[in-house]
Amino acid sequence: MKLSVYSVILAALGSLSTAIPAPEPRALPLVQSNQLRRVILRSELLDKGRILQDFAYATEGRNRYIGTPGHNATVNYLVDTLDALDYYDVEVQPLTVPSASGTLSISEVDYEVAPMTFTAEGTVSGPIVLVSNLGCNAEDYPTEVSGNIALISRGSCTFATKAINAKVAGAIGTIIYNNVEGLLQGTLGEAGDYAPTVGISLADGQTLIASLANGAVIAHLDVDLSEILTYNVIAETKGGDKENVLAVGAHTDSVQAGPGINDNGSGSIGILEVAIQLSKFSTNNAVRFGWWSGEEEGLLGAEHYVSTLSQDERDKIRLYINFDMIASPNFVFEIYDGDGSAFNLSGPSGSAEVENLWEDYFKNEVNIPTKPSEFDGRSDYGPFLDAGIAAGGLTSGADGVKTDEEVALYGGTAGEIYDPNYHTARDTLENLNVGVWVQLTKGIAHAVASYGRSFETLPAKMKANEKREVHTFNRKGGKWLY
């Protein structure tokens, strides 16, 4: 493990003069789906998952949250591993993201809180007032909220909607409690006119509600803002057509609550293992892998990356595919609904075609049933969609609730979320469904091999003078939207 990301960069620079040139990638056999899938091994995924978990457990918070030694070690590990292949041009992209710390104390009892990304800072004190229903409408807020601290349940509308409604009602602070087990960690999506806003657990929310039944509850809420320096890692094949790029991505950061081995060590490792095995082959098109930071704070790493690309560079990306949570224990096999047939929200031209590629693969190659996942920009593909870049992806599910129909397809437990360990300390290697992880990683390999060979199944590349199709999505970024 390196002391810092910069030590990796300096070491790499210092070795350039003595490095042995890599063989021309096109001297290698052209990638084929079955050959690339064949070398995706369960043991390799597990070994790499253990490495990430060890990084997390070596830190005080036992996590890989942005800015922590656990996350920086993850970045270093990626750079070291990719550099050693001498097959990719590797870039470390620094970015600064907002961060916050907070405290909530009531009658000298401290409660665990997670300040929402983009919250206002400040120190406030006052009675807690319970908001009716879910706080999604102005009439949910009693007049007593004015000058006091609003207590609101998670559900139905975005955290930003709740925080804005509370501020308009005159609240000096906002507490949103979870509606499932665990600390609520979320984002307001973008800067706005909010009071200091934090998330708490369902258990603590229920405790506060019970206390309110016995009289006034005076709270002291403090939120401090800061910034964190963190890093994206980008690796592009040295060979392949640089004018026609397949981009493949996953996020590297966890929440503060745990090591994040499904969310999203599974996706990070899945694309890393594909990148490693791809180095044994050549490609006709360039393949660019991106490991994004700051996803849990609102897709900030992917947003930063896309925002730094010129329109000409964006146009070179024929397709972006994303992988977030691909080893959920109470799993489903979901493909993002690129054609909009299931959820009436389609992606830019080319998104339907990648959905069809995976539908055909899982049905005809491996005989696994799939279902569509709403293409709502909830993970790191969102900024690519906003830029008009075709996108797609696979997931085994996050906090959606498994239905009886899904149990009939996949087994598992109806009425429970796809990953009961989501955003908790239990998101560990031991709690993954490794068989699902292997199958979805092979699905990644199939797409990488297919599009590494040819984009012939995608719509023709848009010319520079043609009008671009850019979708504007009604999203606020991040994973915990409501």
N, C-alpha and C positions, 0 to 999 in steps of 0.2 A: 504494500500500500504506500502511495506517495503522500508527502506532507501537504501538497497542494496541486491544483491543476497546472499551475505554471511550471512546476518542476517537471511535469510530463512534457510540456511544450519545449522547455529549454533543453531537456535531454534529447528530444527528437531533433531539434535544430543542431545540436552539437554532434550528432551522429550522421548528418547528411553527407559529409565529405567522405566518409568511409563505408557508407552503406553499399551493398552489392545490388546493382540494378535488377529489378524484377524482370522475369521473362515477359515478352509481349503477351498480354492477356489473350489475344486472338490466336496464339499458338496452342491454347488449351482447347479441348473439345467444346463445341457449342452446347450451352445448357439445354437440358431436356427435363421436363417435369418429373417423369418417373425416376430419373437418375438423381435429381436433386432431392426429391421426397425420400428416396431410399436411404439417404445418409443422415436424415433427421432422427436422432436417437433419444429415447427416453432418458438414458443415463446422462447424456450431455445437458439436457434441460435441468435435471435434478442437481447436477454438480454446480451449475451456474446459479441456480436458485439458492443453493446453500451459501455460495459466495456472497450474494446480495444480503441474505439474512445475517450472515456473520458481520457484514459491514454495519448493518442496523444495530445489532446487539452489542457492538463494540462502542456505541455512543451512549451518552447518559440517558437520552430519551428513547433509546431502542427503536429508532426510526431512520428513515432516509429522507427526511424533510429538507427542502431547499436550504442551502447555506450551512447545513450540519456536516460534520465529518462523515456521516453515513452516506449522504448524497454525494459529497465531493469524492469519496472513495469510489462510488459507483461510476462517476464520470471518468476518473483516472483509469479504472479497470477497463472501461469501454475503449478509451484511447490507446492504452497499452495493447489490448487484444487486437484492435484493428490495425494499428501500426505494424505489429509483428507479422501480419499477413503480407505486407508490401504489395497489396492488390488495390488498395483504395487511397485516394487523396483525402486526408482526414483534417477536419477543421474543428477547432473549439471556439464557439461563439459566445462571448460573455454577454450577459444582460442583467440589468438591475430591476428587481421587482419589489412592489410594496409588501410590507409585512407589518404585523401588529402584535402586541402583547396586551393582556388585560387581566384584571382581577374583579371578582364580585364577592363582596362580603355582606353578611346579614347576621346581626346579633353576634358578631365576632366569630362567625363560622364562614370559612372560605369555600367557595364553590368553583369547580373547574369550568373555565370558559374558553371559547375559541372565537376571537374577534373575527367578524366577517371581513374578507378582503374588500377594500375600498371604503371601509367604515370611516366615520369621522373620529378624531381623537378627543379626549377630554375626560374630566373627572366630574361625576354628577352624584348627587345623593337625593333620595326621596322615596316616597311610598311606591310599592309595586301595584299596578292596576291590571287586572286580567282583562284581556280583550275578548270580545264575543266571537263565536264561530272561529274562522281562521284568519281574520284580519285582512281579508282580501278586498273588502269594501269599506267605504268611509263610515257607513252606519254601524260597523262592528265596534267602533271606538267610542266608549262612553265619555261624557264630558270630563269625568274625573282623570282621564289620561293627561290632560293639559297640565304641564308643570311637574309631571311625575314620570315613572318608568313603566313602559308598556311590556306586558308579558303575553307572548303570542305563540300559538302552536304552529309547527311546520305543517305545510299541506296546501295543495290546490293552486297557489300562485307563487310567483318568485319571491325570494327574500327581499329583493329590491322593492317590490310592490308593498310588502308589509312595512319595511323601514320607511318608505316615503309616506305611506298613509299615517304611520305613527307620528312622524315629524309634522305633517300637516295638522294632525289632531293636537299638537302641542307637546308631545312627549319629549322629555329631555334625554331619554335613553331607551333602547329597545333590547329586550331579551327574547330570543326565539328558541323554544325548546323542541327537542326532537320528537318525532312520533313513532320511532323505532328505538331499540336499545342502542346505546352508545352516545358519545359526545357529538353534537352537531357541528360540523366544520363546513363552512360554505363561503360563497362569494356573492357580493352585490352586483358583480358583473362589470361595473364601470363607475367612475366618480359621479357623485350626485349629492343632493342636499339631504344628508342623513344625520340623525343623532348618533352618538356612540352605540354600535350595534354588535351584539355577541350571540353566539350559540351556546346552548347548554344541553345536557342529556335529558332524556325522557324522565328518568328517575328523579333528577333534581327539579325538573319542571313540575312533576306531580307532588313533590315535597313542598314546593312553594305554593301551589294551589291549595294544598291541605292547610298550610299555615294561614293563608288568606281567609279561610273559613273561620278562623279564630280571632281575626282582627287585623289591624294594619301591620304590614311588613315593610320595614325601612331598609333599603338597599344602598350600598355604596359601590358604584361602578366606575372603573378606571380603565381607559384604553389609551395606549401609547403607540404611535406610528414610527416606523423605521423603514429602511430599505435593505434588501439582501442582494449581494452579488452572486449570481449563479450562472450556469453554463448549459448551452445546447451542444450536442456533438453531431457533426455531419460527416458522412463518409460516402464518397462517390467512386464508382469503379474507374480505374485509369483507362480502361477500354470502353468501347461502345460509342454510339452516336450521341454526342453532347447536345445536339439540337433536338433530340427526342429522348426525354428522361422519364423513367419510372421512379417516383418518390415513394418511399416506404417509411412509416413512422410509428413511434410509440413514446409514451412519456416515462421518465426515469424517477420522478419524485413521488414520495409517499406523503400521506398526511402525518400529523404529529402523533396520532394515536398509536401507530404501529409500524412494522417494517414494510408493509405494502408489497407482499410477494405476489399476490394475485393482482392487486391494483397498485402499480402496474409492472411489477417485476416480471410477470408472465409475458406481457407484450414486449417489454424491453429485451428479455432473454430470447423470446421467440424470433424476433427479427435479427438479433445478434447471431443466433445459431444459423439462420438462413444465410446471413452475410458471410459467416465463416465458411460454410459449405459451398457457397457460390464461388468462392475464390479458387475452386478446383476446375472451374469452367470459364468459358468466354461468353460474352453477350453481344448481340447486335446493337442493342440500345443501352445507353448508360443507365445504371441503377444507382440511385442516391438514397441512402439510409439516414434517417434523422431521429435522434433521441432527444426529446424535448423536455425542458425543465419548466416548472411553474404551472403545470396543468391544473393542479389542485387549487391554485389561486385564481383560475379563470383563463386557462389556455394561453398563458402569457408567453411561454417559450415559443410555441408554434405561431402565435400572433406576431411576436417580434421577428421571427424568421421570415414569414411571408411579407411583412411590412418592409423589410430591408431589400427585397428583390425588386429589381426594375421590371417594368412590364415585359420587356424583351426576355428576361430570365424566367418570369412566370409563364410566358408562352412556350418555353422549352419543356415545361413539365406537362406531359401528355396525360398523366394520371397520378393521383396521390391515394395510397391505401393505408389505412390506420388500424391499429390493433391495441385494444384497451380491455383488459380483463378477459383472458382466454383460458382460464383454468378454474372456473367457478364450481364449487362443490355441488350446488343444487342447480345444475347447468341447463342451458339451452344451447342450440347451435343457431346463431342469428347472423344474418347478412344484412348490411345496411340497405334500406329500401331506395336504391338509386333511381328507379323508374317512377317512384311515387304511387305505385299501384295499391299499396296497402294503407298508406297514411296520407296520401295526397300532398306530399312534399318531396319533389324530385330534385336531383342534383343537376349540375351543368352537363352538357352533352358529353357522353362517355361514361357517366355514372351508371346508367341503366345496363350498359354492356358488361361492366365488371361484375355487377350483381348477377347477370345471366351466366357469366363464366363460372362463378362459384356455385350457383344453383345446379348447373350441369355437372360440375365436378363432384359435388357431394352426392348427387342422385345417382350418377352413372359410373363413377369411379370407385366410390367407397361406400355407397348405399347407406348414407346417413341423412335422415330428414332434417330439413332446415326451415326456419321461419324468418320473416322480415323483421328488421329492427328500425324504429323510426329514425329518419334521416334529419335530425333536428339540430345538428351542430353542437351536440353536447360534449364531444371530446375533441381531440386536436385536429380533426378534419374540418372543423368549423371555419377557421380562418382561410383554408384553401377553398372551401365552398364560397365564402364571401368574395374571394378574388376571382371567381369564375372558373376555377380549376376542377376538372372532373375528379370524383373521389368515390371511395368505397371502403369497406372494411368488414371484419368479422369480430364477434364478441360472444362470450358465453353467459353474459348477463351480469347486472350489478344489483340494484335495489328494486328491480321489478319483482312482482309477486308471481310465483309459479301457479299456473292454472291446472285444473284437472285434465284438460286436453293436452297440456305439455307433459304432464306425468305419464299419460298414455304413450307419448312419443319417446320420452327419455328416461322415465322413472323419476325418483326423487320424491319430494314432499310438497304437496299442494298447500297453498296458503302461506308458505315461507318465501322469503326473497331468494334470488338466485345465488347470492353469496351472503350467508348469514354473518360472515366475519368482515363484511365491507366496512372500511374505515374504522377498524378496531385493532387492538393488540393481537387478536387471534388470526389476523391475515398473515399466516405463516406458511412455510413450505409444507408442513404436516397437514394443513387443511385444504390443500389443492386437490382438484381432480386431475391427476397427471395424465390419464388416458385422453381426456378432453383436450388438455394442453398439447399433447402430441398430435392429435388429429387436426386441431386448428393451426398448429405450426406447419404441418404438412400442407394445409390449405394456403398458407402464406407462400410456401415454397412453390406451389403450383402456379400462383399468380405471378410470382417473380420470374419463374422460368418462362411462362407463356409470354409475358410482356417484355422480358429480357430478349426474347427471340424476335418478337414482332408486335406491332400495334395494329395489324391489319384488321382486327375485329372491332377497333374503335372507329368513330367517325373521323373523316379526313382532318388533318391538322389545319387549324384556322390560319389564314394568311394575315399578314401584319395590318393590311388596310381594311380587313373585314370587321364588322361590328361584333363586339364580344358579348356573350351572354353572361351576365353577372347577376346572381341571385342575392337578394337581401333577405336574411333570415331573421325571424323574430326570436332572438336568443340573447342571453346575457352572459354566456360563457360559463365554464366551470361545470362541475358534476352535480353539486347539491343545489339544484335550481329552486326547489320548493318542497 
